[in-house]
Amino acid sequence: MQSVSKTISHRIIKEAIRIRRVEEKFLELFSSGKLNGTVHTCVGQEFSAVAFAGQLKKKDFIFSNHRCHGHYIAFTGDIRGLLAELLGKASGVSGGIGSSQHLCNKNFYSNGIQGGIVPVAAGYALGNKLRGDDSIGIVFIGDGTLGEGALYETMNIISKWEIPLLIVCENNLYAQSTPQHINLAGDIVSRATAFGIETFEGDTWDPEFLINKAQGAIDYVRSSKKPGFFLVNTYRLNAHSKGDDDRAKEEVESYRNKDFLNIFSKESADYYNRYLEAINREIDELVDEILLESELPFENYYQHKEIVSDNNWSALESINKRQVELLNKFFRDKIVADDRTVFLGEDILSPYGGAFKVTKELSVLRPERVFSTPISESAITGISNGLALNGFKPLGEIMFGDFMTLAFDQIVNHASKFHHMFNKKINCPVVIRTPMGGRRGYGPTHSQTLDKFLVGIDNVKTVALNTFFDPAIIYESIFCEEHPVLVIENKTDYGKRILSNKHSHFLYERNDDAYPVARVRPAVSDPTITIVAYGGMADEMLSMLEAIFMETDLKPELIVPSLISQLPIDIITESAMATGRLLVIEEGSGYAGIGSELLASVAERVEGPIKMKRIAAYPVPIPAVKSLEHAVLPEKQRIVKEIKEIFG
């Protein structure tokens, strides 16, 4: 550690000083009230940023976490954009939207969700591998992230699939305020070794060794095209964020005394102070300029788009093929014709072809584009997100819709956020498919319809397939989307033929929306009740239309939307105003459900009285025993009875 200026280049030392001064400036700006929100500085950890981010090639990429400023500066050199971002200005890296934790520039991405960035980084690296280039990626985590399951799901996959990703774990001994010894069992490096991943180790108190070792790790990942894990032992000299520091002063001081830059500032005081003066002047001038700039106008951030449905109706025709056959044919055609297409999921390889045979033969046609995954829903979704960011059109399959809860972080905090929080620089056209619904006797955790938890996710479309259309029509529109789409495929619909229950007393029509709406109405008279159903419930209602007429004297018009996150309220409202009655049927439980949103939206638009009713599953787990399952879910006898009571 002696004569440090003779053991490491001054260019590297300057870069570390530069990072430190920017971080310290942020704390000054926060204290003076000029910086809003929060800030997580890397003071004490600068040489980790320089060692890794500073030695990558331009075509490489980085995913970082909440403590990302040093990584960003070392990789991009963009101090101005970072300063402007945290000062909330439109010229900032993310237009002032992302602030301290959410940056996107020149193959650099950061997000503050611990663990969640790791599968996204793996997916991005997988995309590069599929293209055959030699670029690699680094994902920075902290020792606190070692508690996150997504990390281990991803380590398993990157090892098995030989994905060229270097995980850099910056071990600063604390997870926010909690000392490592309280939360962490076992050895850090052994975690990676257990997955067969090559490991490396260094620390920020010997930057020359760290930089050389980091270059070796980068070279290993690039040449072997395999993952690596690098443990960087370090210490943050400032609080977790701003001033919330409960660590013992003696402990912090001991690390200040061994800090490389602090030692260098004493050994080479003249040189250090000259450069410090220059970088301070540069930073101060930039801050003075930036403070005069404007913030992003709201209208540049959000533009309201009125949803207007197409009102041209044409005849719907039956197709004598099962839905699953049509799905499989579409996917077989796509995977051959479109190199962007990638499938990921459990048990999707041939000959099995997925739990419901939707992906049958895909792995025979394009084995390099179909990935059978472990039981790792978070990683499936996260890797799909990363592929989507890298220009692919991934279709991640979650075997049962009940398991979407395990993928929720990746949908809510990653896929749905990327476009807006990075000021619309990037898109994430990921597709997540999943079967939902009961009536198969699968019981409480394999029969749920959880659509109401999905439709409210901003910037994500949720589509419910039905048996009124060839699913290829829906999926062609999905393949044109630039943003995330969740697709619900009802389990009982897979085996049904398209529109096989047509009756001569009704007309069957569709409009020309990208996600078309189906309409079934009386052939010779005006309807007297509007019924809305979607997904698997739509076919159930189709089979009941004659019974509803015979038993209630009401003539039903059935409206079936495909896109359930943006309902065709104008079509539904027009019909309900004409009939004076509106019934919504949903297979999930009713409270705070899609039916609630639909009826509220219609009520906001109408002036005259309309009788309204929701019918949904009862709010209990769906039983496996057939009689109880039948009773819990909306069924014919109950629906007819409630129509009589409310609308009779």
Sequence and secondary structure as in RCSB ss.txt:
>XXXX:A:sequence
MQSVSKTISHRIIKEAIRIRRVEEKFLELFSSGKLNGTVHTCVGQEFSAVAFAGQLKKKDFIFSNHRCHGHYIAF
TGDIRGLLAELLGKASGVSGGIGSSQHLCNKNFYSNGIQGGIVPVAAGYALGNKLRGDDSIGIVFIGDGTLGEGA
LYETMNIISKWEIPLLIVCENNLYAQSTPQHINLAGDIVSRATAFGIETFEGDTWDPEFLINKAQGAIDYVRSSK
KPGFFLVNTYRLNAHSKGDDDRAKEEVESYRNKDFLNIFSKESADYYNRYLEAINREIDELVDEILLESELPFEN
YYQHKEIVSDNNWSALESINKRQVELLNKFFRDKIVADDRTVFLGEDILSPYGGAFKVTKELSVLRPERVFSTPI
SESAITGISNGLALNGFKPLGEIMFGDFMTLAFDQIVNHASKFHHMFNKKINCPVVIRTPMGGRRGYGPTHSQTL
DKFLVGIDNVKTVALNTFFDPAIIYESIFCEEHPVLVIENKTDYGKRILSNKHSHFLYERNDDAYPVARVRPAVS
DPTITIVAYGGMADEMLSMLEAIFMETDLKPELIVPSLISQLPIDIITESAMATGRLLVIEEGSGYAGIGSELLA
SVAERVEGPIKMKRIAAYPVPIPAVKSLEHAVLPEKQRIVKEIKEIFG
>XXXX:A:secstr
 TTGGGTS HHHHHHHHHHHHHHHHHHHHHHTT S S     TT HHHHHHHGGGS TT EEEE SS HHHHHHH
H  HHHHHHHHTT TTSTTTTSSGGG  EETTEEE SSTTTHHHHHHHHHHHHHHHT    EEEEEEGGGGG HH
HHHHHHHHHHTT  EEEEEEE SEETTEEHHHH  S HHHHHHHTT EEEEEETTSHHHHHHHHHHHHHHHHHH 
  EEEEEE   SS SSTT   S HHHHHHHHHH HHHHHHHHTHHHHHHHHHHHHHHHHHHHHHHHTS    HHH
H            EE   EEEEHHHHHHHHHHHHHHH TTEEEEETT STTT STTSTTTTHHHH GGGEEE  S
 HHHHHHHHHHHHHTT EEEEE SSGGGGGGGHHHIIIIITTHHHHTTTS     EEEEEE  SSS  TTSS   
GGGTTTSTT EEEE  TTS HHHHHHHHTT SS EEEEEEGGGTTSEET    TTEEEEE   SS  EEEEESSS
  SEEEE  THHHHHHHTTHHHHHHHH   EEEEE SB SS  HHHHHHHHHHHSEEEEEEEEE TTSHHHHHHH
HHHHH  S  EEEEEEE SS   SSHHHHHHHS  HHHHHHHHHHHH 
